[in-house]
Amino acid sequence: QVQLVESGGGLVQSGGSLRLSCESTVRPIGINAMGWYRQTPGKQRELVAGVTSGGNTNYADSVKGRFTIARDNTKNMVYLQMNSLKPEDTGVYFCAMGRGEYIKDPILWGQGTQVTVSS
């Protein structure tokens, strides 16, 4: 059974916004780091935003100032607010749960949601 479910992807024009949502359907997220990874053809999956179990956030340089990750432990949800989108943001975004307090070495992955930014 799928344990992380993403939603909110779509097609937008440059400068637009999207909010991605990820729900952990089986286990609570409170003691685990959560993050969003992006994968594009021919490239390794990269971490674009992460939040530790303690609430500290980190972002890839390419999205700083434009993306915001947030978590709601009560709802077992994590979000990625994406503003001022650029074509380079295009890719499949995967929600992930870290093994512990940090996002490194994820133990759970979602199926991914496509984000396409057009010019």
C-alpha positions as a Markdown table, in Angstrom:
| # | Residue | x | y | z |
|---|---|---|---|---|
| 1 | Gln | 0.0 | 0.0 | 0.0 |
| 2 | Val | 1.2 | 3.5 | -0.8 |
| 3 | Gln | 2.3 | 5.3 | 2.4 |
| 4 | Leu | 3.2 | 8.7 | 1.0 |
| 5 | Val | 0.8 | 10.3 | -1.4 |
| 6 | Glu | 1.6 | 13.5 | -3.3 |
| 7 | Ser | -0.8 | 15.9 | -4.9 |
| 8 | Gly | -0.9 | 19.4 | -6.3 |
| 9 | Gly | 1.3 | 19.2 | -9.4 |
| 10 | Gly | 0.3 | 20.6 | -12.7 |
| 11 | Leu | 1.2 | 22.8 | -15.6 |
| 12 | Val | 1.8 | 26.5 | -14.9 |
| 13 | Gln | 3.4 | 29.4 | -16.7 |
| 14 | Ser | 6.6 | 31.1 | -15.6 |
| 15 | Gly | 6.0 | 33.2 | -12.6 |
| 16 | Gly | 3.0 | 31.2 | -11.4 |
| 17 | Ser | 2.6 | 29.2 | -8.1 |
| 18 | Leu | 1.8 | 25.7 | -7.0 |
| 19 | Arg | 1.4 | 24.1 | -3.7 |
| 20 | Leu | 2.4 | 20.4 | -3.4 |
| 21 | Ser | 0.9 | 18.3 | -0.6 |
| 22 | Cys | 2.1 | 15.0 | 0.8 |
| 23 | Glu | 0.2 | 12.8 | 3.2 |
| 24 | Ser | 1.6 | 10.0 | 5.2 |
| 25 | Thr | -1.2 | 7.5 | 5.2 |
| 26 | Val | 0.1 | 4.8 | 7.5 |
| 27 | Arg | 2.7 | 6.2 | 10.0 |
| 28 | Pro | 3.0 | 9.5 | 11.8 |
| 29 | Ile | 5.6 | 11.9 | 10.6 |
| 30 | Gly | 6.3 | 13.7 | 13.9 |
| 31 | Ile | 9.7 | 12.2 | 14.7 |
| 32 | Asn | 11.0 | 12.0 | 11.1 |
| 33 | Ala | 12.4 | 14.6 | 8.7 |
| 34 | Met | 10.4 | 15.2 | 5.6 |
| 35 | Gly | 11.5 | 16.5 | 2.3 |
| 36 | Trp | 10.8 | 17.1 | -1.4 |
| 37 | Tyr | 13.1 | 15.7 | -4.1 |
| 38 | Arg | 13.0 | 16.6 | -7.8 |
| 39 | Gln | 14.0 | 14.4 | -10.7 |
| 40 | Thr | 14.5 | 15.4 | -14.3 |
| 41 | Pro | 15.5 | 13.2 | -17.2 |
| 42 | Gly | 19.2 | 12.4 | -17.2 |
| 43 | Lys | 19.8 | 13.9 | -13.8 |
| 44 | Gln | 20.0 | 12.4 | -10.3 |
| 45 | Arg | 17.2 | 13.0 | -7.9 |
| 46 | Glu | 18.0 | 16.1 | -5.9 |
| 47 | Leu | 16.8 | 17.4 | -2.6 |
| 48 | Val | 15.1 | 20.7 | -3.2 |
| 49 | Ala | 13.6 | 21.3 | 0.3 |
| 50 | Gly | 13.8 | 19.5 | 3.6 |
| 51 | Val | 12.6 | 20.0 | 7.1 |
| 52 | Thr | 14.0 | 18.2 | 10.1 |
| 53 | Ser | 11.9 | 16.7 | 12.9 |
| 54 | Gly | 12.7 | 19.8 | 14.9 |
| 55 | Gly | 11.4 | 22.1 | 12.3 |
| 56 | Asn | 14.6 | 23.4 | 10.7 |
| 57 | Thr | 14.4 | 23.9 | 7.0 |
| 58 | Asn | 16.9 | 23.8 | 4.2 |
| 59 | Tyr | 16.7 | 24.5 | 0.5 |
| 60 | Ala | 18.6 | 24.0 | -2.7 |
| 61 | Asp | 20.2 | 27.2 | -3.8 |
| 62 | Ser | 18.1 | 27.2 | -6.9 |
| 63 | Val | 14.8 | 27.5 | -5.0 |
| 64 | Lys | 15.8 | 29.7 | -2.0 |
| 65 | Gly | 13.5 | 32.6 | -1.6 |
| 66 | Arg | 10.9 | 31.0 | -3.8 |
| 67 | Phe | 9.9 | 27.7 | -2.2 |
| 68 | Thr | 8.7 | 27.1 | 1.3 |
| 69 | Ile | 8.4 | 23.7 | 3.0 |
| 70 | Ala | 6.1 | 23.3 | 5.9 |
| 71 | Arg | 4.9 | 20.4 | 8.0 |
| 72 | Asp | 1.7 | 19.7 | 10.0 |
| 73 | Asn | 2.4 | 16.8 | 12.3 |
| 74 | Thr | -1.1 | 16.6 | 13.6 |
| 75 | Lys | -2.4 | 16.0 | 10.0 |
| 76 | Asn | 0.7 | 14.0 | 9.0 |
| 77 | Met | 1.1 | 16.3 | 6.1 |
| 78 | Val | 4.0 | 18.2 | 4.5 |
| 79 | Tyr | 3.7 | 20.9 | 1.9 |
| 80 | Leu | 5.8 | 22.7 | -0.6 |
| 81 | Gln | 4.7 | 26.1 | -1.6 |
| 82 | Met | 6.3 | 27.0 | -4.9 |
| 83 | Asn | 6.2 | 30.7 | -6.0 |
| 84 | Ser | 7.8 | 32.5 | -8.9 |
| 85 | Leu | 8.1 | 29.3 | -10.8 |
| 86 | Lys | 10.7 | 29.0 | -13.6 |
| 87 | Pro | 11.0 | 26.5 | -16.4 |
| 88 | Glu | 14.0 | 25.0 | -14.7 |
| 89 | Asp | 11.7 | 23.9 | -11.8 |
| 90 | Thr | 10.1 | 21.4 | -14.2 |
| 91 | Gly | 10.4 | 17.8 | -13.0 |
| 92 | Val | 8.8 | 15.1 | -11.0 |
| 93 | Tyr | 8.6 | 16.0 | -7.3 |
| 94 | Phe | 8.8 | 13.2 | -4.8 |
| 95 | Cys | 7.9 | 13.4 | -1.1 |
| 96 | Ala | 10.2 | 11.5 | 1.2 |
| 97 | Met | 10.5 | 10.6 | 4.8 |
| 98 | Gly | 13.9 | 10.5 | 6.5 |
| 99 | Arg | 15.1 | 7.7 | 8.5 |
| 100 | Gly | 15.3 | 9.9 | 11.6 |
| 101 | Glu | 15.6 | 13.5 | 12.4 |
| 102 | Tyr | 17.3 | 14.4 | 9.1 |
| 103 | Ile | 16.2 | 13.8 | 5.6 |
| 104 | Lys | 19.3 | 11.8 | 4.6 |
| 105 | Asp | 18.7 | 8.2 | 3.6 |
| 106 | Pro | 14.9 | 8.3 | 3.1 |
| 107 | Ile | 13.0 | 5.3 | 4.2 |
| 108 | Leu | 9.7 | 6.1 | 2.4 |
| 109 | Trp | 9.0 | 7.6 | -1.0 |
| 110 | Gly | 5.9 | 8.8 | -2.7 |
| 111 | Gln | 4.9 | 8.1 | -6.3 |
| 112 | Gly | 5.8 | 11.6 | -7.5 |
| 113 | Thr | 3.8 | 14.4 | -8.9 |
| 114 | Gln | 4.6 | 16.2 | -12.2 |
| 115 | Val | 5.4 | 19.9 | -12.2 |
| 116 | Thr | 5.7 | 21.5 | -15.6 |
| 117 | Val | 6.6 | 25.2 | -15.9 |
| 118 | Ser | 6.2 | 26.7 | -19.4 |
| 119 | Ser | 7.6 | 29.9 | -20.9 |
